[in-house]
Amino acid sequence: MRATETEGVELASYRLKGVAYSWFEMWEESHEKGSPWARWSEFTDAFMDHFVPAETKATHAAEFESLNQGSMNVWEYHIEYTCLSNYAIHMLPTMEARVCRFVQGLSPFVINKAATATLNSNMNYGKMVAFAHATKDRKLKNKREREGSRKAWTAGNLGGSSGGGRSAIRGG
């Protein structure tokens, strides 16, 4: 059974200690009696507003804006993207914006197929990460196969070039 957002807030509160727990109690008491339970997004926004300095948020938002896959594999890029995107929520108002920004940061090795896939109307962020990962794996596999074939072809030509092109086994 999956926990709802309100259950997530309650579960997270049990993990808080010290100053964080004191803050949570004050935050919880600030809500009117009988009002709906806080949603996860409301809790995390309030928590980050209280505990993460504005300079840190701005630095991480700038890192997110300039984030590219570079030498990371797709999974590492996804993890970094997810962590930093928490500081740039304003840049990602919709799932489409989230997917497009993810694709923009992919390496050229993967980006063409991923950009085409974003045109799919039901493409969400999770599907895009899986698609990009599979595309990268497929391209690497094809590249290794081509290099292996090229090496085998080159080795075959070099190995058979002595003897005038005739095979010693055929008795030529």
N, C-alpha and C positions, 0 to 999 in steps of 0.2 A: 504494500500500500504506500502511495506517495504522499508525503506531508504537504499540506497546503502552505501558502505563504505565511499565514498567521501562525501556524504551528512552527514554521522555520524560525520566526522571531522568538517564540517561546523557547525552542530548543537552543538557539544561540545564546539566549540570556543565561542559561545554566552554565555555559562555558566562560562567561565573563568573570573576571577576578579584580579585586582591588578597586582602583579608581574607575575602571570601565564599568564594574557592576554598580558602583555608587551612582555614576552618571545614568545608567540604564534605569535604576529605580526612580531617580528624579524625572527622567524623560517619560517613563510610564505613568507616573503620578500627574504629569502635566496634561495628560489626556482627560477629557471630561468623562465622568462616570456614565456608563451606558453607551458610550460612543463605540463604533465598530473597532475591532482589533486592528492594530497597525499592520500594514502590508510590509513584505520584505524590503521592497524598494524604499519605502518611507523610513524604515529602520536603518538601512545601510546609508541612505543620504544623511540622516541626522547624525549617525555615528561618525561618518567621514567628515562632516562639517565641524564636528566638535573636536575630533582627535587628529585630523590631518591638516597641517598648516597650509595656508593658501599658496605659499611659494612652492611647496612640494607638489600640490595639485597642478599648478601652472607648469612646473618642470616636466611632470609626467605627461600632461596634455601635449606639450611641445614634442616630447619623445614619440608620442603616439602619432602626431601629425607627420613626422618624418620617418616613421617606421617602414622599413622594407625588409623583404625576406633575406636578401644578401646571401651570405654563406650558410644561413640556418636551413635545416630541412623544414618541410611543411609543418610538421608537428611542433617543432620549436617556435616557428613563426606564429602559429596559432596560439600557443601558450603566451608568448610575449604580447601578441595582439589582444588577447583576452584580458590580461593583467592591466595593460595600459589603457584599454578602452574604458575602463571604469572611471578614468579621469577625464574622458572626453565624450561623455554621454550626449552633450549638446550637439556633437558632430554626427551622431547616429540616431536620428529620431525615428527611423523605420528599419524594418528588417532589410529592405532593399538597400538602404544607405549603408547598413552594416556589411552586407555582402559585397557591395561595390567597393567600399574602402578596403576590405580584405583583399579583393582581387587586384586593386591598384598597387598593393605592396608586394605582390608575388613576383618571383624572378621571371625574366623573359622566357625561361625554359618552360614555364607552366602557364603563363598569363594568357596566351591566345585562346586556348581551349576553355580556360576558366571564364574568360570574358564572354565567350559565346554562351556558356552555360548560364551566366547570370541573366540572360534574356528569358530564360525559363521562368514563368510567372510563379511557380510554386517552389523556387529555389530558396532555401533558408540558409542561415549561417552554418549549421551543422552539416548539411548536405554539401555545402561549398567546400568546407574543410576536407571532408571525405573525398570529394571529387578531385580537388587539387592534389591531395596526397596520392590518390590512385594514378592521376595523370603523371605526376613526377616519377612514380615507381615504374609506370609503363614506359615512359621516355628513357629512363635510365636502363631498363632491361633491353629495349630496342637498340640503344647505343652500344651496350656491351655485346649484344649479338652481332651487330655490324662490325665492331672492332674484332671480335673473335673470328668472324668469317673472313675479314680482310687479312688477319694474321695467318689463318690456315691457307688462304689462297696464295699469299706471298711465300709462305714456307714451302708449299707444294711446288710452286714455280722455281724457287731457288734449289730445292732438293732434286728436282728432275731435270735440271738444266745441263748437268754434266753427262756426257755420253751421247750427245747429239740428239737428244729427245727420244731415244729408243730405250725401252725398259730392259734392264739386265735379266729380268725374270722371263721375258718372252724369248730370250735367247738371241736377240737381235744383234 
